[in-house]
Amino acid sequence: MSNPLVASYQNQPQVWDEMFRTEGVRAEYQHFVAAIAGLAGDEMTRKDELAKKLFMSQGITFTVYSSGEGIEKIFPFDIIPRIISNSEWLRIEAGIKQRLKALNIFLKDIYNQQFIIKDGVVPAALVYSCPQFLREMMHVRVPHDVYTHVAGVDLIRDHDGEFYVLEDNLRTPSGVSYMLENRSITYRIFPDLLPKNNVLPVKDYPDLLYRNLLALADRQTSDPTVVLLSPGIYNSAYFEHSTLARLMGIELVEGRDLLVHNHFVYMKTTRGLQKVDVIYRRVDDEFLDPLAFRPDSALGVPGLYWAYRKGNVAIVNAMGNGVADDKAVYCYVPDMIRYYLNEEPILKNVPTYQLENADHRELVFKDMSKMVIKRTNESGGYGMLIGSAATEQEMDNFRAAILADPRSFIAQPIISLSSTPCYIDGKLQPRRIDLRPFALCGPSGIDIVPGGLTRVALREGSLIVNSSQGGGSKDTWVLGA
């Protein structure tokens, strides 16, 4: 039986489509496409509306500060899953583990002996000029030498079908709650399809995270206290903070709920002060401790840095990680893998030009319409220029900004980003996507739940997947072997 939904789908030239190839539906999607073939358009629309109602009733939101139309928005969700074969997933998983191993060693190295700088692999000036390089972290003993406990690595697939790493998020990566919610909503709208397709589960993530947090407690106690430190309800990821704290069964706290006494951290409770062993923090470095970093911070805990430095509390992720996910340092990750692990990178970087380099700058200025230019320390799709969509005036402004401060910019050729069918206005339409798998690094190794957050550029023709700029997401299915 031919499916009118599938028959009317328009493939895009020069773009890798996740579901279709020229010969028809890809193998990993065939069961799913067969299952929806029997669903009339009305039934698909009903499922789409049910998903929206569920997101609304469960308060699955994110916050946009720049929008004039009220702060909280429902997170847009597309009901067609993104499906990854088992063999592809194994390669992604191996590539992320390799990358995080090298990045973790790099963080330990630059905050201690700095062999990679002495051996001329990474320039000293690049590290020292990074705003996220924290001199306060020099020679601090980090529990089990794990700096990056939680990482979100952004992957894209180019028109050649190959996965590339777009960036590493090693500070306070967000989005995992949407991965978990997307799966639970999919169970509600396609209840029998997940088991029939042998889709691997993602529900273990909170348990794995909690286990890793407990393993960091230094105190000889059978019942360590773990808390999640949030900036509060106005933070764009507050929904995630409250969800994760609830799923792990730990207290959700703000800076004002904690205090430091004699270099130990305590939580204020109705029964008095309770000692805290591990803090999973979602507050940025500079706001963590007004005595050590920004004195105007109302989000942090005075004295927290020294409690950490003395080993009296574990903080996840470690402070100072931003030097490893700086977009200018990103260029050197393949070299780190070769230097520290003596291996060839499994996952490739996107070709990147450092605009501090005069030759790179000249090349990029000549071909600006084919480039994406990014500030090295911005995120969320901000501080960037997509050359193909920019006006001459915008390009001139960026040229002037780059010449004034070349260290703060990189450029990459515009990658076409693979597309996937989305159910929009009653039919399947192609939209561009990326993938953020979440990795948990603990004393016993690296765990990656099979899947991640597939983000979708819901605006037609757009390459920007960030929710703050019109993006949404979909459930990511990794098939079992």
BATI-710573 format. One record per residue (C-alpha): residue number from 1; x, y, z. Coordinates in steps of 0.02 Angstrom, whole numbers, padded with zeros to 5 digits. Layout:
BEGIN
@nr->NUM	east->X	north->Y	up->Z
...
***
This chain:
BEGIN
@nr->1	east->00000	north->00000	up->00000
@nr->2	east->00077	north->00164	up->-00052
@nr->3	east->00080	north->00299	up->00080
@nr->4	east->00022	north->00471	up->00019
@nr->5	east->00123	north->00550	up->00161
@nr->6	east->00283	north->00474	up->00093
@nr->7	east->00239	north->00490	up->-00091
@nr->8	east->00222	north->00680	up->-00082
@nr->9	east->00389	north->00706	up->00009
@nr->10	east->00511	north->00818	up->-00084
@nr->11	east->00693	north->00769	up->-00067
@nr->12	east->00819	north->00912	up->-00072
@nr->13	east->00962	north->00905	up->-00198
@nr->14	east->01139	north->00899	up->-00125
@nr->15	east->01072	north->00862	up->00050
@nr->16	east->01087	north->00696	up->00141
@nr->17	east->00912	north->00640	up->00189
@nr->18	east->00905	north->00533	up->00346
@nr->19	east->00750	north->00434	up->00292
@nr->20	east->00761	north->00424	up->00103
@nr->21	east->00892	north->00383	up->-00027
@nr->22	east->00869	north->00375	up->-00215
@nr->23	east->00817	north->00191	up->-00208
@nr->24	east->00683	north->00226	up->-00077
@nr->25	east->00669	north->00217	up->00113
@nr->26	east->00831	north->00180	up->00210
@nr->27	east->00836	north->00011	up->00298
@nr->28	east->00829	north->00082	up->00476
@nr->29	east->00666	north->00176	up->00436
@nr->30	east->00572	north->00038	up->00344
@nr->31	east->00477	north->-00031	up->00496
@nr->32	east->00425	north->00143	up->00549
@nr->33	east->00367	north->00196	up->00375
@nr->34	east->00269	north->00033	up->00357
@nr->35	east->00185	north->00066	up->00525
@nr->36	east->00128	north->00243	up->00480
@nr->37	east->00075	north->00190	up->00304
@nr->38	east->-00092	north->00134	up->00374
@nr->39	east->-00124	north->00297	up->00466
@nr->40	east->-00236	north->00423	up->00381
@nr->41	east->-00181	north->00606	up->00379
@nr->42	east->-00313	north->00645	up->00512
@nr->43	east->-00238	north->00515	up->00629
@nr->44	east->-00062	north->00588	up->00609
@nr->45	east->-00129	north->00763	up->00642
@nr->46	east->-00218	north->00698	up->00798
@nr->47	east->-00053	north->00624	up->00860
@nr->48	east->00035	north->00788	up->00823
@nr->49	east->-00096	north->00885	up->00922
@nr->50	east->-00088	north->00760	up->01066
@nr->51	east->00101	north->00785	up->01075
@nr->52	east->00077	north->00975	up->01087
@nr->53	east->-00055	north->00954	up->01224
@nr->54	east->00059	north->00837	up->01323
@nr->55	east->00204	north->00959	up->01312
@nr->56	east->00089	north->01100	up->01368
@nr->57	east->00009	north->01003	up->01513
@nr->58	east->00179	north->00943	up->01577
@nr->59	east->00253	north->01118	up->01566
@nr->60	east->00396	north->01064	up->01451
@nr->61	east->00460	north->01237	up->01413
@nr->62	east->00615	north->01340	up->01380
@nr->63	east->00644	north->01525	up->01408
@nr->64	east->00682	north->01657	up->01278
@nr->65	east->00749	north->01822	up->01343
@nr->66	east->00760	north->01913	up->01176
@nr->67	east->00579	north->01881	up->01127
@nr->68	east->00452	north->02017	up->01161
@nr->69	east->00307	north->01895	up->01174
@nr->70	east->00323	north->01828	up->01351
@nr->71	east->00466	north->01726	up->01418
@nr->72	east->00410	north->01544	up->01430
@nr->73	east->00380	north->01445	up->01270
@nr->74	east->00325	north->01267	up->01240
@nr->75	east->00470	north->01169	up->01168
@nr->76	east->00424	north->01127	up->00985
@nr->77	east->00422	north->00939	up->00955
@nr->78	east->00408	north->00844	up->00791
@nr->79	east->00324	north->00674	up->00800
@nr->80	east->00428	north->00587	up->00664
@nr->81	east->00579	north->00509	up->00752
@nr->82	east->00758	north->00520	up->00690
@nr->83	east->00822	north->00341	up->00676
@nr->84	east->01006	north->00288	up->00684
@nr->85	east->01065	north->00112	up->00641
@nr->86	east->01161	north->00013	up->00771
@nr->87	east->01323	north->00009	up->00669
@nr->88	east->01321	north->00199	up->00646
@nr->89	east->01288	north->00225	up->00830
@nr->90	east->01435	north->00115	up->00882
@nr->91	east->01550	north->00224	up->00777
@nr->92	east->01476	north->00385	up->00851
@nr->93	east->01495	north->00315	up->01027
@nr->94	east->01676	north->00262	up->01000
@nr->95	east->01717	north->00432	up->00923
@nr->96	east->01641	north->00531	up->01068
@nr->97	east->01727	north->00423	up->01200
@nr->98	east->01895	north->00447	up->01113
@nr->99	east->01868	north->00634	up->01101
@nr->100	east->01816	north->00656	up->01282
@nr->101	east->01963	north->00552	up->01345
@nr->102	east->02082	north->00669	up->01253
@nr->103	east->01992	north->00827	up->01310
@nr->104	east->01993	north->00771	up->01490
@nr->105	east->02181	north->00736	up->01485
@nr->106	east->02204	north->00906	up->01401
@nr->107	east->02115	north->00994	up->01545
@nr->108	east->02220	north->00902	up->01674
@nr->109	east->02378	north->00942	up->01575
@nr->110	east->02351	north->01129	up->01550
@nr->111	east->02305	north->01155	up->01732
@nr->112	east->02459	north->01057	up->01789
@nr->113	east->02617	north->01014	up->01690
@nr->114	east->02567	north->01090	up->01521
@nr->115	east->02662	north->00961	up->01418
@nr->116	east->02554	north->00996	up->01264
@nr->117	east->02608	north->01179	up->01268
@nr->118	east->02792	north->01139	up->01301
@nr->119	east->02793	north->01016	up->01155
@nr->120	east->02723	north->01150	up->01039
@nr->121	east->02562	north->01056	up->00996
@nr->122	east->02445	north->01192	up->01061
@nr->123	east->02508	north->01374	up->01066
@nr->124	east->02526	north->01447	up->01240
@nr->125	east->02451	north->01613	up->01181
@nr->126	east->02292	north->01525	up->01126
@nr->127	east->02265	north->01448	up->01298
@nr->128	east->02312	north->01602	up->01400
@nr->129	east->02205	north->01718	up->01294
@nr->130	east->02051	north->01610	up->01321
@nr->131	east->01928	north->01702	up->01436
@nr->132	east->01877	north->01533	up->01510
@nr->133	east->02054	north->01483	up->01560
@nr->134	east->02044	north->01495	up->01750
@nr->135	east->02212	north->01526	up->01831
@nr->136	east->02126	north->01485	up->01996
@nr->137	east->02117	north->01303	up->01937
@nr->138	east->02306	north->01285	up->01918
@nr->139	east->02369	north->01137	up->02023
@nr->140	east->02198	north->01103	up->02100
@nr->141	east->02173	north->00918	up->02137
@nr->142	east->02016	north->00864	up->02045
@nr->143	east->01930	north->00706	up->02111
@nr->144	east->01981	north->00554	up->02006
@nr->145	east->02057	north->00676	up->01879
@nr->146	east->01886	north->00691	up->01796
@nr->147	east->01854	north->00871	up->01739
@nr->148	east->01711	north->00839	up->01618
@nr->149	east->01579	north->00732	up->01703
@nr->150	east->01437	north->00784	up->01588
@nr->151	east->01467	north->00826	up->01405
@nr->152	east->01354	north->00862	up->01257
@nr->153	east->01446	north->00841	up->01092
@nr->154	east->01360	north->00920	up->00941
@nr->155	east->01367	north->00816	up->00782
@nr->156	east->01310	north->00856	up->00607
@nr->157	east->01301	north->00750	up->00451
@nr->158	east->01361	north->00827	up->00288
@nr->159	east->01299	north->00789	up->00112
@nr->160	east->01428	north->00646	up->00105
@nr->161	east->01335	north->00553	up->00244
@nr->162	east->01484	north->00571	up->00363
@nr->163	east->01462	north->00632	up->00543
@nr->164	east->01569	north->00781	up->00596
@nr->165	east->01591	north->00857	up->00769
@nr->166	east->01529	north->01036	up->00764
@nr->167	east->01572	north->01080	up->00944
@nr->168	east->01607	north->01009	up->01116
@nr->169	east->01501	north->01070	up->01263
@nr->170	east->01598	north->01036	up->01422
@nr->171	east->01536	north->01169	up->01543
@nr->172	east->01350	north->01154	up->01588
@nr->173	east->01275	north->01069	up->01432
@nr->174	east->01086	north->01070	up->01427
@nr->175	east->00951	north->00977	up->01332
@nr->176	east->00952	north->00805	up->01413
@nr->177	east->00780	north->00830	up->01493
@nr->178	east->00707	north->00859	up->01319
@nr->179	east->00786	north->00695	up->01261
@nr->180	east->00698	north->00606	up->01406
@nr->181	east->00532	north->00697	up->01380
@nr->182	east->00535	north->00668	up->01191
@nr->183	east->00548	north->00481	up->01223
@nr->184	east->00405	north->00478	up->01349
@nr->185	east->00293	north->00578	up->01230
@nr->186	east->00337	north->00457	up->01087
@nr->187	east->00284	north->00312	up->01198
@nr->188	east->00115	north->00398	up->01219
@nr->189	east->00085	north->00432	up->01033
@nr->190	east->00164	north->00274	up->00956
@nr->191	east->00151	north->00152	up->01104
@nr->192	east->00190	north->-00010	up->01011
@nr->193	east->00320	north->00055	up->00887
@nr->194	east->00470	north->00070	up->01005
@nr->195	east->00474	north->-00114	up->01059
@nr->196	east->00432	north->-00173	up->00882
@nr->197	east->00579	north->-00074	up->00812
@nr->198	east->00700	north->-00135	up->00948
@nr->199	east->00739	north->00045	up->01002
@nr->200	east->00871	north->00057	up->01139
@nr->201	east->00814	north->00147	up->01299
@nr->202	east->00873	north->00318	up->01360
@nr->203	east->00784	north->00312	up->01529
@nr->204	east->00944	north->00257	up->01622
@nr->205	east->01022	north->00430	up->01605
@nr->206	east->00968	north->00500	up->01776
@nr->207	east->01023	north->00340	up->01865
@nr->208	east->01193	north->00342	up->01779
@nr->209	east->01217	north->00526	up->01821
@nr->210	east->01168	north->00498	up->02002
@nr->211	east->01285	north->00348	up->02017
@nr->212	east->01430	north->00453	up->01949
@nr->213	east->01389	north->00596	up->02069
@nr->214	east->01386	north->00478	up->02219
@nr->215	east->01554	north->00404	up->02166
@nr->216	east->01635	north->00577	up->02185
@nr->217	east->01591	north->00595	up->02370
@nr->218	east->01754	north->00594	up->02466
@nr->219	east->01681	north->00574	up->02639
@nr->220	east->01678	north->00402	up->02721
@nr->221	east->01490	north->00397	up->02728
@nr->222	east->01361	north->00274	up->02665
@nr->223	east->01240	north->00415	up->02623
@nr->224	east->01324	north->00565	up->02541
@nr->225	east->01222	north->00722	up->02508
@nr->226	east->01210	north->00773	up->02324
@nr->227	east->01124	north->00933	up->02267
@nr->228	east->01087	north->01017	up->02100
@nr->229	east->01134	north->01201	up->02103
@nr->230	east->01024	north->01305	up->01986
@nr->231	east->01028	north->01492	up->01949
@nr->232	east->00840	north->01490	up->01982
@nr->233	east->00673	north->01497	up->01895
@nr->234	east->00723	north->01632	up->01770
@nr->235	east->00860	north->01526	up->01692
@nr->236	east->00819	north->01461	up->01517
@nr->237	east->00854	north->01281	up->01570
@nr->238	east->00761	north->01285	up->01737
@nr->239	east->00637	north->01153	up->01676
@nr->240	east->00785	north->01037	up->01651
@nr->241	east->00861	north->01074	up->01821
@nr->242	east->00699	north->01033	up->01912
@nr->243	east->00668	north->00877	up->01805
@nr->244	east->00842	north->00805	up->01836
@nr->245	east->00837	north->00841	up->02023
@nr->246	east->00667	north->00755	up->02034
@nr->247	east->00722	north->00603	up->01932
@nr->248	east->00881	north->00582	up->02036
@nr->249	east->00790	north->00611	up->02201
@nr->250	east->00908	north->00751	up->02254
@nr->251	east->00878	north->00927	up->02320
@nr->252	east->00865	north->01070	up->02194
@nr->253	east->00951	north->01220	up->02274
@nr->254	east->01000	north->01399	up->02233
@nr->255	east->01153	north->01491	up->02298
@nr->256	east->01057	north->01565	up->02443
@nr->257	east->01014	north->01388	up->02506
@nr->258	east->01198	north->01347	up->02535
@nr->259	east->01333	north->01419	up->02647
@nr->260	east->01516	north->01383	up->02678
@nr->261	east->01584	north->01365	up->02855
@nr->262	east->01765	north->01316	up->02892
@nr->263	east->01787	north->01269	up->02708
@nr->264	east->01642	north->01145	up->02712
@nr->265	east->01478	north->01171	up->02617
@nr->266	east->01311	north->01158	up->02706
@nr->267	east->01131	north->01162	up->02647
@nr->268	east->01002	north->01255	up->02750
@nr->269	east->00857	north->01141	up->02796
@nr->270	east->00710	north->01152	up->02917
@nr->271	east->00807	north->01034	up->03030
@nr->272	east->00964	north->01142	up->03029
@nr->273	east->01123	north->01135	up->02923
@nr->274	east->01162	north->00979	up->02821
@nr->275	east->01336	north->00946	up->02751
@nr->276	east->01345	north->00938	up->02560
@nr->277	east->01467	north->00818	up->02475
@nr->278	east->01433	north->00840	up->02289
@nr->279	east->01363	north->00987	up->02191
@nr->280	east->01299	north->00960	up->02013
@nr->281	east->01304	north->01142	up->01965
@nr->282	east->01213	north->01226	up->01822
@nr->283	east->01284	north->01397	up->01865
@nr->284	east->01426	north->01465	up->01756
@nr->285	east->01604	north->01477	up->01825
@nr->286	east->01609	north->01665	up->01848
@nr->287	east->01451	north->01666	up->01955
@nr->288	east->01495	north->01519	up->02069
@nr->289	east->01586	north->01612	up->02207
@nr->290	east->01579	north->01802	up->02227
@nr->291	east->01736	north->01798	up->02334
@nr->292	east->01841	north->01712	up->02200
@nr->293	east->01761	north->01769	up->02036
@nr->294	east->01628	north->01901	up->02002
@nr->295	east->01596	north->01999	up->02163
@nr->296	east->01424	north->02054	up->02099
@nr->297	east->01360	north->01875	up->02080
@nr->298	east->01203	north->01838	up->02180
@nr->299	east->01191	north->01661	up->02109
@nr->300	east->01341	north->01581	up->02191
@nr->301	east->01402	north->01534	up->02364
@nr->302	east->01537	north->01639	up->02450
@nr->303	east->01685	north->01528	up->02494
@nr->304	east->01636	north->01385	up->02377
@nr->305	east->01799	north->01394	up->02278
@nr->306	east->01909	north->01365	up->02432
@nr->307	east->01797	north->01224	up->02495
@nr->308	east->01822	north->01142	up->02324
@nr->309	east->02008	north->01178	up->02318
@nr->310	east->02031	north->01096	up->02489
@nr->311	east->01939	north->00940	up->02426
@nr->312	east->01792	north->00960	up->02545
@nr->313	east->01660	north->00961	up->02408
@nr->314	east->01654	north->00891	up->02231
@nr->315	east->01587	north->01006	up->02093
@nr->316	east->01519	north->00938	up->01928
@nr->317	east->01578	north->00992	up->01800
@nr->318	east->01746	north->01057	up->01861
@nr->319	east->01778	north->01244	up->01847
@nr->320	east->01886	north->01304	up->01703
@nr->321	east->01822	north->01179	up->01573
@nr->322	east->01778	north->01319	up->01452
@nr->323	east->01958	north->01324	up->01391
@nr->324	east->01931	north->01152	up->01311
@nr->325	east->01770	north->01196	up->01220
@nr->326	east->01828	north->01367	up->01159
@nr->327	east->01792	north->01367	up->00972
@nr->328	east->01973	north->01418	up->00934
@nr->329	east->02042	north->01273	up->01038
@nr->330	east->01920	north->01156	up->00947
@nr->331	east->02037	north->01158	up->00796
@nr->332	east->02169	north->01067	up->00899
@nr->333	east->02063	north->00923	up->00965
@nr->334	east->02120	north->00802	up->00826
@nr->335	east->02300	north->00846	up->00873
@nr->336	east->02260	north->00814	up->01058
@nr->337	east->02193	north->00641	up->01013
@nr->338	east->02354	north->00600	up->00919
@nr->339	east->02465	north->00676	up->01055
@nr->340	east->02383	north->00601	up->01211
@nr->341	east->02309	north->00439	up->01145
@nr->342	east->02421	north->00402	up->00995
@nr->343	east->02265	north->00366	up->00891
@nr->344	east->02187	north->00438	up->00735
@nr->345	east->02023	north->00533	up->00768
@nr->346	east->01869	north->00424	up->00734
@nr->347	east->01755	north->00576	up->00709
@nr->348	east->01815	north->00721	up->00603
@nr->349	east->01810	north->00905	up->00644
@nr->350	east->01725	north->01027	up->00527
@nr->351	east->01866	north->01117	up->00431
@nr->352	east->01899	north->01275	up->00534
@nr->353	east->01995	north->01436	up->00500
@nr->354	east->02069	north->01531	up->00646
@nr->355	east->02050	north->01714	up->00605
@nr->356	east->02202	north->01762	up->00710
@nr->357	east->02301	north->01684	up->00567
@nr->358	east->02324	north->01817	up->00431
@nr->359	east->02321	north->01690	up->00287
@nr->360	east->02160	north->01612	up->00352
@nr->361	east->02085	north->01785	up->00373
@nr->362	east->02125	north->01836	up->00194
@nr->363	east->02052	north->01674	up->00127
@nr->364	east->01891	north->01694	up->00229
@nr->365	east->01869	north->01879	up->00184
@nr->366	east->01882	north->01832	up->00000
@nr->367	east->01748	north->01697	up->00014
@nr->368	east->01637	north->01762	up->00153
@nr->369	east->01473	north->01715	up->00069
@nr->370	east->01520	north->01530	up->00084
@nr->371	east->01570	north->01538	up->00268
@nr->372	east->01493	north->01531	up->00440
@nr->373	east->01585	north->01650	up->00556
@nr->374	east->01569	north->01621	up->00743
@nr->375	east->01628	north->01708	up->00900
@nr->376	east->01735	north->01586	up->00997
@nr->377	east->01642	north->01607	up->01161
@nr->378	east->01460	north->01628	up->01111
@nr->379	east->01329	north->01490	up->01108
@nr->380	east->01146	north->01464	up->01066
@nr->381	east->01169	north->01517	up->00885
@nr->382	east->01212	north->01695	up->00937
@nr->383	east->01364	north->01796	up->00883
@nr->384	east->01374	north->01713	up->00713
@nr->385	east->01358	north->01760	up->00531
@nr->386	east->01297	north->01639	up->00397
@nr->387	east->01378	north->01712	up->00241
@nr->388	east->01248	north->01646	up->00117
@nr->389	east->01109	north->01739	up->00210
@nr->390	east->01205	north->01897	up->00258
@nr->391	east->01193	north->02071	up->00183
@nr->392	east->01348	north->02166	up->00125
@nr->393	east->01328	north->02281	up->00275
@nr->394	east->01326	north->02134	up->00397
@nr->395	east->01482	north->02063	up->00315
@nr->396	east->01570	north->02231	up->00328
@nr->397	east->01524	north->02243	up->00513
@nr->398	east->01595	north->02069	up->00544
@nr->399	east->01755	north->02111	up->00448
@nr->400	east->01781	north->02263	up->00558
@nr->401	east->01747	north->02163	up->00718
@nr->402	east->01866	north->02025	up->00663
@nr->403	east->02006	north->02149	up->00623
@nr->404	east->01982	north->02230	up->00794
@nr->405	east->01992	north->02063	up->00888
@nr->406	east->02040	north->01917	up->00775
@nr->407	east->02068	north->01794	up->00921
@nr->408	east->01882	north->01797	up->00958
@nr->409	east->01825	north->01728	up->00789
@nr->410	east->01835	north->01569	up->00686
@nr->411	east->01761	north->01529	up->00516
@nr->412	east->01697	north->01366	up->00443
@nr->413	east->01632	north->01325	up->00270
@nr->414	east->01442	north->01315	up->00269
@nr->415	east->01400	north->01131	up->00298
@nr->416	east->01241	north->01077	up->00214
@nr->417	east->01171	north->00985	up->00372
@nr->418	east->01072	north->00827	up->00338
@nr->419	east->00883	north->00840	up->00330
@nr->420	east->00744	north->00731	up->00396
@nr->421	east->00556	north->00725	up->00365
@nr->422	east->00452	north->00826	up->00489
@nr->423	east->00263	north->00823	up->00504
@nr->424	east->00216	north->01004	up->00469
@nr->425	east->00046	north->01069	up->00411
@nr->426	east->-00019	north->00893	up->00380
@nr->427	east->00123	north->00833	up->00269
@nr->428	east->00304	north->00775	up->00277
@nr->429	east->00426	north->00916	up->00242
@nr->430	east->00618	north->00910	up->00247
@nr->431	east->00703	north->01009	up->00386
@nr->432	east->00887	north->01019	up->00437
@nr->433	east->00948	north->00934	up->00597
@nr->434	east->01096	north->00905	up->00711
@nr->435	east->01124	north->00783	up->00855
@nr->436	east->01183	north->00809	up->01034
@nr->437	east->01223	north->00643	up->01120
@nr->438	east->01255	north->00658	up->01308
@nr->439	east->01407	north->00575	up->01385
@nr->440	east->01436	north->00543	up->01570
@nr->441	east->01617	north->00524	up->01625
@nr->442	east->01642	north->00447	up->01796
@nr->443	east->01781	north->00361	up->01893
@nr->444	east->01736	north->00196	up->01808
@nr->445	east->01732	north->00259	up->01628
@nr->446	east->01619	north->00345	up->01501
@nr->447	east->01434	north->00304	up->01477
@nr->448	east->01333	north->00370	up->01330
@nr->449	east->01147	north->00335	up->01327
@nr->450	east->01099	north->00276	up->01151
@nr->451	east->01019	north->00426	up->01069
@nr->452	east->01028	north->00607	up->01118
@nr->453	east->00939	north->00766	up->01072
@nr->454	east->00903	north->00787	up->00886
@nr->455	east->00874	north->00972	up->00859
@nr->456	east->00777	north->01031	up->00707
@nr->457	east->00781	north->01196	up->00612
@nr->458	east->00591	north->01210	up->00595
@nr->459	east->00596	north->01366	up->00487
@nr->460	east->00600	north->01319	up->00304
@nr->461	east->00774	north->01338	up->00230
@nr->462	east->00852	north->01378	up->00400
@nr->463	east->01015	north->01301	up->00462
@nr->464	east->00995	north->01362	up->00643
@nr->465	east->00928	north->01225	up->00757
@nr->466	east->00935	north->01319	up->00925
@nr->467	east->00769	north->01327	up->01016
@nr->468	east->00799	north->01510	up->01055
@nr->469	east->00800	north->01544	up->00868
@nr->470	east->00651	north->01447	up->00805
@nr->471	east->00717	north->01269	up->00821
@nr->472	east->00631	north->01117	up->00894
@nr->473	east->00674	north->00936	up->00925
@nr->474	east->00625	north->00756	up->00892
@nr->475	east->00648	north->00588	up->00975
@nr->476	east->00810	north->00499	up->00926
@nr->477	east->00796	north->00310	up->00904
@nr->478	east->00953	north->00204	up->00907
@nr->479	east->00911	north->00028	up->00848
@nr->480	east->00976	north->-00125	up->00940
@nr->481	east->01093	north->-00246	up->00853
***
